[in-house]
Every structure is written in C-alpha cells, then in structure tokens.
Amino acid sequence: MKRKSLTFIGILLACIVFFGALYAVSRLVAPKYRTSPLEGHLTGEYYDEKTTHDVLFIGDCEVFSNFSPVTLYNEYGITSFIRGSAQQLVWQSYSLLEDALLTETPKVVVFNVLALKYGEPQSEAYNRMTLDGMRWGGAKVRAIRASMTEGEDFMSYLFPLLRYHDRIGTLSREDFAYWFTDGEPVSFKGYLLRTEVRPATDLPTESYDPKLPESSMQWLGKMADLCEEKGIALVLVKSPSIYPKWYPEWDETVAAFAKARGLRYDNMIAENDAIGIDMQTDTCDMGQHLNVYGAEKLSRFYGAVLQKTYDLPDHRGEAAYDADYAALTNRYVTEKNLRRSEDN
C-alpha cells in the first residue's frame, strides 16, 4: 500500500512538473503584443480594471479606435471600457460580453455593427489577438470553437507552445521581459490612441452581398436576449468611418432589427457634420479609423447622447473613480503630447 501511494505521488509530481514547464514555455513563446500589433494586448487589459463601468463598448477596430473613455469621463463623468479587438466577429463580441457580465453589470452596452458583415470565421491571426487574452472559462471555450478556421486546433489555444514553437529561435528581449507579466497597459481603458493625420482619399471599391449573413444576425439576437435578461440597454452603432463601406441594404437590415427589438441604432456616418468630423484632419489612415482628435469629437457628441438617453450618473467627485481617471488622464495627455511632437 505504501509503495502504491509513493508511486501515485511520484506520478502526480511528474505531471505537475510537466504541465508547469509546458505552461512556462508557452508563456515565453506566445506573442506579447507590446509593440506591434498592439491590438493583441487589448483583450487582457480588461481584467486589470479596479472599478466598474456604466458603459461597455464591444466590437472591432471601430470602437477601440473611435471612442475615448478618458473624454467620456472628463466631459460627462461616464465610466466606460472598450472590449474591442481587431476584426472582432459578432460571436466573439457575444462571448466577451458574456465574460464581462460575470463580474459586472453595466447600464449600457454599445455594439458596433460593422462585424455583422462576417458570418464565418475569417483569420487565425485575428482570432488569436481577440481570444488569447481572454480568461479561461465557458465563454472562451465557446468562442474558440466558433472561431477556429480550417487547420486550427483547440489544444493550441490551451497550450500556445503547440502554435508558437517556431518562435523559440527568434525570441526577443520583450519576450523575456514580459514572460510572466503583462506589464503596463498599451491602451486607455481599451482605447488605442493615435495622433497621425492621414487624410481620406479615394478608397477601393469592393463587391458585397446586400444581405447580412443569417448567422451574424442570429448572434446579434442572442446578444439582445442576454442584455434584456440582465436589464442592460443594448445600443447598436455604426462608427463614422468611411471604409470599409457600410452599404444602405445593411443599414436597413440593422435598423429593422433594432426597431423590432426596441433597440436604439445610431448610424454616425450620417452625423459627421453634427459631430464635427473632418476626414481630412480627423483620421489616421485615410478614413478607416479616427485619430485621437476625431475620437474626442465623437466621444463628446455620443457621450451627451448616452447620458441624456439612459440617465447615466456623473461619477466625477467620487474618490475611487476620480483617482482612477486622474491617473489615466495624466498618462493619456503625456502620450498624446509625445506622439504629437513625434508627428511634427
């Protein structure tokens, strides 16, 4: 009996050592997203938050480039976070929202509708940037299974070494510096600050299906159901970017869905003049995303809409929030000025 116990303990210890080593090496070889592409670092930053949020933005690059939580707080006292990522697919947005609702219940969720154009998995690289940073749980497992492209393997998400083993020979100082720590955030509550000015120009045309995929609309319905169940106001928005193009047929489909479900839908492209957006000065990449100057304009405009429509509280004057956003604002202003001087 004693020998069997010792054998069991030995096997157990060997398993612990093996999986511990596998985890450690996986951490080392996985991309750190500290320099490029920064978008891969966004998902994980949510878990470092110390305060809750009245507004959660979810969606693709049209949220993490176009809305500024710093501006929303300093102008209106609105607390917010952007759970955005590059080419975030609608079922991934659902899973990120499901994940967030495990620890907080915002008053409003704002979903950017551009991703509804995709009804099938698109890219492993974008999947990784969205999903690798999620904490493990049912939401992540379901998101991975729904997102995997041909040739992807679930086990490689569980053990990144299986996917990134070829990086062993090209590891950098960054990989070792952030081996067991994610370091300081690269965003401002999910917002990626850009100061470059690249005016809009003639953008390429593209073929499109006038009908949004049925699967993506079904996921949007699930998102609406989840928010209704939790007593959260779901808002649909189309950011004022002009490329990729948002077609009239898609706009009509989303407007009809919103009307049927009693949701608010705001197409910000139609509000460019009211917002004050100038695509010669307020975009960082020829009309695809706003720079910080455009994002601040949009956030001032839309913050007023959200506060008035949903009677959001003004948290300015509350010690915990003021301390959090004071530190954030200081870092934001410093980074903005530094990048602006580099641009010049």
N, C-alpha and C positions, 0 to 999 in steps of 0.2 A: 504493500500500500504506500509506504514511504517513497519507494523508488518511482511509482507511478505519479505521485504528487510532484516529485522533483522533475520528472520528465515533462509534466504539464507546465510547470513554472518555467522551465527552460524554453519550451516551445513558445510560451506566451511572451517571454522576454525577447526572444529572437524576432517574433512578429512585431513587437513594439519598436525594436531597433530598425528592422527593415522598413516599416512604414514611416518611421520618423526620418530615416535617411531619404526615403523617396519624397517625402514632403519637403525636406530641406533643399534637396537638389531641384525639385520642381519650382520652388520659390526662387531659386537662384537663376534658372534659365528662362523663366517667364518674363515677357516684356514688362518694363517698369513704367513706360509711358510718361517719363518725366520731362522729356524734351520733345520728341515727335514720334507718333501723333499724340498730342495732349488729350485728345478726346477719349482715349482708352483709360484715362485716370478718373474720369468723372463719376462713374457709377459707384466706385468705392468710397468716394468722399462723403456721400450722404451719411454714412454710418459714424462719422466723427462729429456729427451735429450734437450740440448740447441743449438746444432749445427746440421747441416745436414750431410748426408753420401753419398759418391760416390758409395759405395758398400753395399748392404743389403744381408745378408745370411738368408735363410729361410729353415726350416726343423726340423728334430728331434735331438736326442742327438748327432748325428754325426756332427752337426755343433756347438752346444753350448759347446761341449767337445773338439773339434779338431781344431778350428780356433781361433787365438788370435788377436783381433783388436789392442791391445797395440803393438804387434810385427809388424803388418802391418803398423801402423803409424810410429813407431820409425825407421823401416828399409826403408820404401818407401814413407812415407807421405800420405798413403792411409787412408781415413776416412771411417769407416765401423761400422755396428751394426749387431748383430746376433738376429734375431727374431725367436729363436728356443725354443722348449719345448719338454718334454718327449713324445715319441710316437706321434709326431705331424703328423696327417693324411694329405694327399695331399690337400683335400678341406679346411682344416684348414690353411694350408700354403697359399693357394689362398686368403682366407679371411684376414689373417694377412697382406699379401702384399697389397690387396685392401685397407685395413685400413691405412697402412703406406703411400700409394700414395695420400691420402687426404691432406697430409701436406708436402710431399717432393717427388722429382723425382730423384732417384739415377741413375747413369750411367749404373750400372751393378747390376743384381740380380743373386745370386748363390743359386741354389736349390739342396739340397742333395736328391738323388733318392731312397734311401732305403725304404721310406714310400710308394712307388708305389706298394709294395707287398700287401698292405691293400686296399681292395675295399669296405669294410663295416665298420661301427662303431665298436670299439673294447672294450673300457673301460670307465666307467663313471669317475673313478679316474683320468685318464689321460686327459679326456675331461675337467674336472674341472681345472686341472693345466694349461691347454692351454687357456681356454676360460674365466675363471672367471676374469682374469686380463685385458681383452680387454675392451676398452671404448665402451659404448653403441652406436650403430648405425646399419645401414642396414647390414654391413659386419658381425657384431657379431650375429645378429639375424639369418642370413642365415647359419652361421657356426654352431650355436647351433642346429638349426632344422636339419641340415645334419648329425650332430654328435651324437644325442641322442640315447642311447642304450635302449633296452626294459625296461620299468618301469620308465625311466626318464621323468621329467615333465618340460616344458618350464618355468612355473611360478617359479620353484625352482631356476632357474638361475636369474630370475628377483628379487626374494626375497630369498636370501640364507637361511634365518631362516627356511623356509619350508624344507630344506635339512639337515641343521646342528643343528636343535633344540636339538638333543640329546647331544650336546656338552655343553649345559648350565651348567650341573652339574660337568663338568671336565675342566672348563676354567682355564687357567694358567696366570701367570704374563705377559707373552708375549702377550696374547690376549688383555689385558688391556693397555699395553704399546703401542701397535700398533692399537688401536681401530680406531682412526681417522687419522692415518698417516702410510705411508708405510715404513718410516724410511730410513736409508741409503741403497744403492743397495747391493745386495749379489753377483752381477756379475760385470764383467768388459766389459761394452757395450754388454751384453748378453753372455759373455764367463764365464763358471764356472771353476775356477782354481782348479786343483787337483795335488798334488805332490806325492801321493802314487805310489809306484812301485810294481806291481803285474805281474810278467812275464806271457806271453802267455803259455798255456798248451794245452793238448788235450781237445777240446771243443765238446760238444754233437752234434750229427747229428740230422737232422730234416727232416721230409717229406716236400715236397713243390710242388706247381703247377708250371710247367715250363712256363706257360702263365701268364703274369701280368694281373690283373683284368682290364676289359674294362673300368669300371667306373673311375679307378685311371688314366688311360691314357687319358680319356676324360677331367679330371680336369687338367692334365698337358697341354693338348691342350688349355684349357681356360687360363691357366697361360701364355702360349706363346702368345696367342692373346692379352692379357692385356698388356704384356710388349711391344709387337710390336706396339700397339695403342699408348703407351706412349713414344715410342722411346727409350726404355730401352733394353740393351743387356741381354738376359736370358742365363745363363750358367748352365749346368747340371753337377753335380759332384758326384762321389762316394768316400766317405772318405776312408782312408786306414785301417779301422778297419777290422778284420778278422772274427768277429762273431757279429751278425747273418751273415751267409754266403751269399754272393752275387753270384748268380748262372749264368753260362755262357748264358743260354737262356734269362735271364732278361737283362743281359748286351747287348746282341744282339738286343733286342727289343728297349732299350733306345738309342743305337747307331743308329738304323734305324730311330727312331723318330727324333733324333737330325739332322740327315742328310737330312731328308725330310723337316724339318722346317728351315734348315740353322743355326742350333744352335751349340755351342761348347759343347762337352761332354768329361769330363776328369775322367777316372777311376784311382784313385790314388792308388789302390791296386797294379796295375802294375808298379807304380813309387816308391814303397817303398825304393828300393836301391838308386835311384837317390835323393830322399828326405833325405835319411839317417836314416829312421825309423828302430829302433831295437825293436822288440816286446818282448825282454827280459828286456828292460830298459825304454821304452817309452809308456807303457800302465799302466793304474791304475787299471785295472780289467781283466787281462788275455786276452787282445786282443779285448775287446769290445769297449773301448774308449781310446783315448790317454791321458796321463798325460800332465802336463804343458811343460815338456821337448820335448815330441813328438809334441804337438800343436805348439810350437815355431818353430820347424823344418819345419812342414807342412806349416805354415804361411809364413816363409821366402821363401820357394820354390814357393808356389802358389801366393804370392804377386808379385813376379817377373813375373810370367805368366800373371796375370791380368793387371799389369801396362804396360807390353810390348804389349799385345794383344789389349787393349782398350784405350791405351794412357791416362791413368789416371793421373791427376795432382798431384804433390807433394805439399802438403799443409804445410809442415814444413816451418817455417818463417812467417806464417800468425798468427797474435796475438791471435785471438779468438781460433783457433784450438790448437796452442801451449799451451795456458793456460789450455784448457780443458784436453789435453792429458798429460801435465806435472803433473797435479793433479792425473789423472788416473794412470799414470805410478808409481808415488810415492806410491799410495795405493797398486798397483799390486806387486811392489817389496817388500814392507813391508809384505804383506800377503804371498807371495811366500817364503820369508825367514823364517817367523814364522812357516809356515806349514812344511817346510823342517826341521827345528830344532825339531819340534814335532815328525816327522817321524823317526828321528835319536835317 
